[in-house]
């Protein structure tokens, strides 16, 4: 990825304390666009199912106000950060991301996607 932080488009899957904390750090670093996703979908202002912490972070993220699921959120993104559940990302989903996408799949013990599958989808890392 050959972009400035302010141009980077990030998707974070897992909108619990870890995901929200990571999001806050990325925004503080100057990441330009972050979309957060949890089991019920993409965090966006007005979604009734969000908890108070999710509602607060939704006001600072999702610039395009997209709605939908993880598959929708990953399209065109430069970076995926996963702090959620095992085996929920496919090589096909990674293939919809920007060229040379970076994938941080950190669920454990099994991650959201195994490294070899992420590479099949075109991930650089």
Beta strands, then each sheet from edge to edge (+ up, - down):
strand 1: 9-13
strand 2: 33-38
strand 3: 41-42
strand 4: 79-82
strand 5: 102-105
sheet 1: 3+ 2- 1- 4- 5-
end
